Amino acid sequence: MNRHVLSMHDLTADDVIRVLDTAESFREVGSRVIKKVPALRGRTVVNFFLENSTRTRISFELAAKRLSADVINFAAGGSSVSKGESLKDTALTLQAMGADAIVIRHSSSGSPLQLTGWVDGHVLNAGDGTHEHPTQALLDLYTMREKLGRLEGLRVAIVGDVLHSRVARSLCFGLVKMGADVTLIGPPTLIPPDAPAWGVQVDYDIDGVIPKLDVCYMLRVQRERQRLEYFPSVREYNRLFGLTATRAGALPEGSLIMHPGPMNRGVEIDSDVADLPQAVIEEQVTNGIAVRMSLLYLLLGGGGGAEASAEREEVLRA
Amino acid sequence: MLLDEDDIRRALTRIAHEIIERDKGAAGLVLVGIANRGDHLARRLAEEIERIEGSAVPVGVLDITFYRDDIGLRAEAPEVHETRIDIGITHRTVVLVDDVLYTGRTIRAAMDALTDFGRPARIRLAVLVDRGHRELPIRADFVGKNVPTRRSDDVRVLVRELDGRDAVVVQEAGSLSANGDALEQRSGSATGDALEQRSGSATGEELR
């Protein structure tokens, strides 16, 4: 497996299956009386979150703790970052403290990649700007496979603000890699112009697509990342692209409603719809812990032995 | 070949008798097999005990990967198998079942893992083959066969559920390389020895 996980492109289809299969075992660990295993004792995981986050940070923290790693939570407020310390200097400080893995969330796309040039540890992207959010995609793939039994051939629509969504990008790449059939739906202003090159279809009419879906994946309208001009009004957005009760009723039997959270109830998804049994939004959160444990275990559980140190030397020489 | 199908069946029957003799019955007994050969042996022992005593014995399967003492010493994170222990083990007698007892490291990890599921009244150990070379102060309560080996030997238990037939085979390390058989490093839990090299699917007989 790749040393860092910055993008879904860092993982092969086999890697993805390995992560999901191993996550299965960690789901079992999560059901025990003692939900903790000593697998990563003595390893240090730094949660380096320079952008607000609740579920991803807590999920990574819990994942690392359940693996018995030492966890340092490091946020922008209350650290030297608010005194103007640069990303590089902060990274070098973390490096000096011996972090084995750094989980980074940053508002600038590409900052996790920059970080890999400054630190020895593994870097995990927990969301960078409008680029990628691979662990969210992995937990979504896990949830789809668990509920529907497969990924290949699944018909998935990703609906909403694809342009600003790192979740949509990672999920698209992941689904296409696993052989699913993906359709992006949204206002033309919020569909990236290069989307057809990702191997997906684009549609602007949600009602035509909904009756043919296995998964309807709703994206959050990211008010913080966009100026209002992308669509005329929230009301209109809801009428044209929101998952209303009528639309949810048109979904085939057994299909799933998913959302990465946090939800804007009444905007991209109606409140009643979010609470339907086929909406697996809470399961997504639960699965997130197991998937992140799996990824941390697979990255940090190896890394020793002659082979690994030879590889590391090669990297250093390059 | 060290043990054939009939030898294994007889050994398991004897061990089943010994287990119930030790505790005067099968009450409060739980068999926990260590993945991914021990669980099949545990299931057979349970069937045997049920046949003798007439009462069903619960069986669990335990993967010890997360409790290994060599995580991080390997280039790759070891492969993980299924764990499923559906019944509470607190106040019960747990018999751990494994195929080969070697360094004892697997059993140490298994005992650590078990305590995360509860506090058994006692833990006993049943193995099909004890090949010696312990690195920890651990011994088995029930042994199918004691086999003197060299550290370089490869002792493998084959079970029909996974390998198509029942047998215990020994391969000497020299005979492996003489055959030009590619050595494959396995993350399996059979012996727990970090550096033990195991051959692929070829059986000992074919190689000798």
Boltz contact constraints between the chains, C-beta under 6 A:
constraints:
  - contact:
      token1: [A, 22]
      token2: [B, 80]
      max_distance: 6.0
  - contact:
      token1: [A, 25]
      token2: [B, 80]
      max_distance: 6.0
  - contact:
      token1: [A, 28]
      token2: [B, 83]
      max_distance: 6.0
  - contact:
      token1: [A, 34]
      token2: [B, 116]
      max_distance: 6.0
  - contact:
      token1: [A, 37]
      token2: [B, 66]
      max_distance: 6.0
  - contact:
      token1: [A, 38]
      token2: [B, 67]
      max_distance: 6.0
  - contact:
      token1: [A, 39]
      token2: [B, 66]
      max_distance: 6.0
  - contact:
      token1: [A, 39]
      token2: [B, 71]
      max_distance: 6.0
  - contact:
      token1: [A, 297]
      token2: [B, 77]
      max_distance: 6.0
  - contact:
      token1: [A, 298]
      token2: [B, 77]
      max_distance: 6.0
  - contact:
      token1: [A, 301]
      token2: [B, 71]
      max_distance: 6.0
  - contact:
      token1: [A, 301]
      token2: [B, 77]
      max_distance: 6.0
  - contact:
      token1: [A, 302]
      token2: [B, 74]
      max_distance: 6.0
  - contact:
      token1: [A, 302]
      token2: [B, 75]
      max_distance: 6.0
  - contact:
      token1: [A, 302]
      token2: [B, 76]
      max_distance: 6.0
  - contact:
      token1: [A, 302]
      token2: [B, 77]
      max_distance: 6.0
  - contact:
      token1: [A, 304]
      token2: [B, 72]
      max_distance: 6.0
  - contact:
      token1: [A, 304]
      token2: [B, 73]
      max_distance: 6.0
  - contact:
      token1: [A, 304]
      token2: [B, 74]
      max_distance: 6.0
  - contact:
      token1: [A, 305]
      token2: [B, 74]
      max_distance: 6.0
  - contact:
      token1: [A, 305]
      token2: [B, 75]
      max_distance: 6.0
  - contact:
      token1: [A, 307]
      token2: [B, 75]
      max_distance: 6.0
  - contact:
      token1: [A, 308]
      token2: [B, 75]
      max_distance: 6.0
